[in-house]
Amino acid sequence: MNVHPFRRVLALFRGKQLDHELDEEISTHLSLAMEENLRRGMSPDEARRQALVQFGGPQQAKENHREARSLPVLDGVLRDLRFAARVLRKSPAFSIIAVLTLALGIGANSAIFSVVRGVLFRPLANQDEDRLLYLRQSAPGIGEDNVTFSVPEIQDLGGHLRSIKELGTLSSIDFTLTGLGEPREIRAGVVDGNYFQVMGLHPVLGRLLNPIDDGPNAAGAAVLTYRFWTNTLHSDRSVLGKVIRLGSQDGTRPATIVGVLQPAVPYPVETQIIANIVTSPHHLSATMVTGREHRMTEVFARIAPGATLEAARAELHATYDAMLSAHPDVYKPAEHFTITVSRIHDQINSKANAILWVLFAASALLFVIACSNVANLILARTVRREPEFALRSALGASASVLRRALLAESLLLCAAGTLAGIVIAAPMVSLLAQYASRFSARAVGLTLDSSVLWTGVALALAASVFLAFVPHLPSNEASRALGVSSGGSRVSGGSHRRLRIFAVTQITASFLLLAGAGALLRTLLALEKTQPPFETARVLAVNLPVMTDGRSEEQVLDFYRDVQARISGLPGVEHVSTGFTVPWRDSFGLDIGLTFSADGAARINGDEDPRAHFRSVSPGFFATLGMPILEGRDFNANDRDGNERVVIISQTLAKELFPGQNAVNREMRWTDPVTKFIGISNAPRRIIGVVPDLDDQNIIPRPFLTVYQPTTQEGWNGRLLVRAKSDPYALVPSIVGTIREMAADQPVERASTLEDVRAEILTPNRLNAVVFGGFAGLALLISVVGVAGVLAFSVSSRTREFGIRMALGAQPHNILTNVLLEGLAIAGIGVLSGVFLGFASARATGKYVADFQLPGVLPLVLSAAVILAAAVIASVLPAIRAATVDAVEALRSE
Amino acid sequence: MSDSKLDLLQGTLDIMVLQTLSTMGPLHGYGIARRIEQVSGNEVLLNQGTIYASLVRLQQRGWIAAEWGTSDNNRKAKFYSITKRGRKQLHEDAAHWQRLSTVMSRVLSMTESEEV
C-alpha cells in the first residue's frame, strides 16, 4: 500500500543522509547487543560475533531499508547507474572514445533522418496534397523531357473532364519590378484564376488570386511569395496594397499587391511574385492564346471529389490521345508526344529519392561502424573484467543482475553519446539540407527538428541494448576462473573471433565510403581543373534587364549601344559587349535550340532539319570573350534592322554543314515553328563568319553547334560583358555609376566574373564531395580506433606468448612485425570484402539509380592504400608495446 | 533448532512492531527486536536487522513516529513511538488476525465426520 508515495520520492533525494542515519542506528544496535551478550557472560569476541549473527548482516539490512523507503525499481536503476558511472570514470580513455564514437554515429544518423524525413515524408503545405496532380508533357522523340503546355492544348485537355475538378496553370516569366525600393529583376509566375484553389494554398496576409482576377479585363494583381517577402522585403506589412510596375519585353503594366503566400514549396520553379494574366502583355497576345506550339505553361489539376487517381489518369490520357489525333500535323508521330500524370508529392521528390536513400545507406554504415567499434571496445574490456564478473556471480548476483549492470553502463555511454551527437547533428543538418536542396525544393531552409531527438534516443536505446548483450557473461564454469588471478590468459576463442569480425566489418564499411568519396572527389577535381575557355576567367558579366517602360524598340537598342560605347571608354576596360545570355549562368536562355536549314549543306540529322543553339550577341562579343574570328568577320554597326540579315556560326557546325568547304557567304534560314512566337523571321540569313565552339552550357566542353545573331537584327539584349585589363570587380562601381547616369531606374545586378559563375555551378559537386568525404573521413577515423583497439586487446592477451617467444630468442622486431602483420591482415580482409560487397551492391544500385557509375580503379586503389596505411598506424602502438614486453614479467604475470 | 523457528512474513513483523510499541511505549530498534524475540519465547526467526526496513515502512505510512535520543549506553539512537493512526491500524490488524486464526484452526481441525 503506497499511502505516502511523496515520502518515498523524497527519500530518493535524501539518500545519503538517510543512509548515514541508518548507519548510526545500526552501530548503536550492535553495541547494545554486544553489551547484553557481555552481561550474559560471553567473551568480548564471542559477544561481538553473536551480536552480528543475531543482527543478520548489516549490508542486507541496509539494502532492505533502502528498498523499503523508496521506489524500489527506480532506486535499483539509480543505483546501477551510479555504479556504472563510477566504473566508467575509472577508465576515462575508453569512456571518452566510446562516447565520441557513438556521438558521431548517432549524430550523423539523426541528421540524415531529419533531412530524409523533412524532404521525403513531411506532408506538403498544400491542402489535400493527395488529390493534387502535376501534368507533364514530354516529347522524347526530340529529346525533350518537359515541353510544358500551350493555351490551346490546355483548353483541349481541360474541356470536359469529370474526374478532374479544376485545372490550374502557371508559367514563369522575368519582369523588371519597380515600386518596391530598388528596381530589380524578378521571376514571376503568371497564373490563371483557379491556380491557388487547385494548389490548396492560403495567404498569410491579404488574399490570393481567384477567378475575379482572371481574364483580360481584370485589374493587375500580384501575390508575393513568402520567401521574397521575408528575405528581401523584411516582412514589411505595409507592402499590402502598394502598386508596382512590372516590365517585360512587351510592355510595362501596373499591379496591386493583394497578399502574401504562405510558406510553400515552390514548384516547378521558384518565383518572387505570382501575378495574374493581365500583367503580362505576352500572355494576352494572340501568339500565346492561339499558338498551339507556343508552349510555356505548367499545369496542375485537382481530382474531383469521389474520383480516384487512376480514373483521372485514364481520362486525361484518353482526352490527350484524342487531341493528338485531331492535330496530326502538329504532333508528329516521330516526336512521341506524351503526358504523365503524377501526384505532386511524388513529382517534387523524384530527383531526391535516390540521393537521399544513398545518403541514408551511408549513414547507416557509419552507425554500424560506430556501434561495432564501441562493441569492440566493450568486449575487450569485458574480457578483462571476467574475474570481476565471476566474483560477483559467485557472491550471488544472477546473470540478469550482471546484465543489468552492463546495460546501465552501456545506457550511460549511449546517453552521453546521444547528447553529444545531437550537438553535432545541428550543423550537420544545415549542411545536408543545403546539399539536398539541390535535388529537392523541400530541403530549402530545413533545420534541426524534434525528430532528430527521437531518432537519437531510439538509436541510443537500440545501441545500448545491443552493446549490453555483446559481452559473453561468465558461465558457471567460469566462476572457477576465480582461481586465475589475471584476466588475460583465459580469453575464449569466441570473443577473440568476435573482435576480429567487428574490426573487419568496420574496415569494409570504411572502405566502401572512402571509395565512394574518392570517386566523387575525382569527378570534382576533373571539373574544377577544366580551364575556362578563351581566358574567359576575367570577363565580368552583369545583368542589365531590358526596361521597355515608355521606350520603343529602337530606343532600347540605342540604349544598349550607348551603354557599350560609354563603358568601353572607362579606364581599365579592354572590351565591352552586350547580349542576351551570360555563359553558364542563364540556363533558361541558354536552352534555346531552333531548327534551321542551309542551302547546299550536308544532311546532319537524317531527314529532319538540324538543330542549333541560338545566341544573340552584339558586335565585339567574341573579342570580349577572347574568341578569334576564324573566317569572315565579326558583326558591326551596319548589321542592323533593315539591312541584310547576317549570322556567325560555330566551327563544328561549319565543318558538319559544309565539310571541306568554306561556310562563309552561304545562306541559312530558321525553320523552327517556335520562331514565329519569338519574333524571328524565316528570311534567309548570310553566314558572314566562323568562330571556335563555345560550350556555354557545360563545364567540360563538348562540340557545340551555335548560330549567333546580332542583337540589332531581331535579337535580344539584357546582359553586359566586360573584359577588364586587371581586376574585374574593381570596375563594378564605375560601371554601375555610368549606367545610372544614363537611366536612373535601370536594374544593374549580379555582377560576377565568368570564373566565379563557373565555380558556382560546381557547388553541388563540391557539396557532394564534402558530404561523402566527411562521412568517409569519420568512418576511417572510427575504424582506425577500432583496429587499434582490437590489436591492443590481442596484444595484451598474448603477453605470455610474447614473453615465451622472447625468452626463446625471438627478437623484438619479430614480435613487432607479427603484430603489424596481424593489423594488415585485418585491414586486407576488410578491403577485399569491401571490394566484393561494393561490386555486388553497385550492380544492384545500378538498376534503381540512373547514371550510376562505378568509381574508377584509381579511387579504389587509393582507398585501399589509405586503409592499409591507417591499419599500420593503428598497429604501431600495440606493436611497440608487444615488442617491449619484458620476458620475465610476462611469464610471471600469469 | 533454526528450522523449527517460524519464518516471519513482512506484514506480520510490522504488526509485531506496532504491538510492541503500543505496549512498551517509545523504544529504539534494538529494544523492539529484543522484545519481540523475548515475547515470542524465542520461537521467531528474526534477523534483527530486518527490523529497520519495517520501521521505515511504518514511518512512511504514518503509523509510527521517530525521534532522536540517547540510549542506555550513551549512544545516539532513534526512538520510535506509535501514533494515533498506528493504534487504529493495530486495532484493525489485530482483529483481522484473530478472525484469520480462528477460521484457520477450524478448517485445519476438520475431520471426516463433520457435516457439511
Interface residues (C-beta under 8 A of the other chain):
Chain A: M1 V3 H4 R7 R8 A11 E21 L22 E24 E25 I26 S27 T28 H29 S31 L32 A33 E35 E36 Q54 F55 G56 G57 P58 Q60 A61 N64 H65 E67 A68 R69
Chain B: H28 G29 Y30 G31 A33 R34 N47 Q48 G49 T50 Y52 A53 S54 V56 R57 Q60 R61 G62 S71 D72 N73 R75 K76 A77 K78
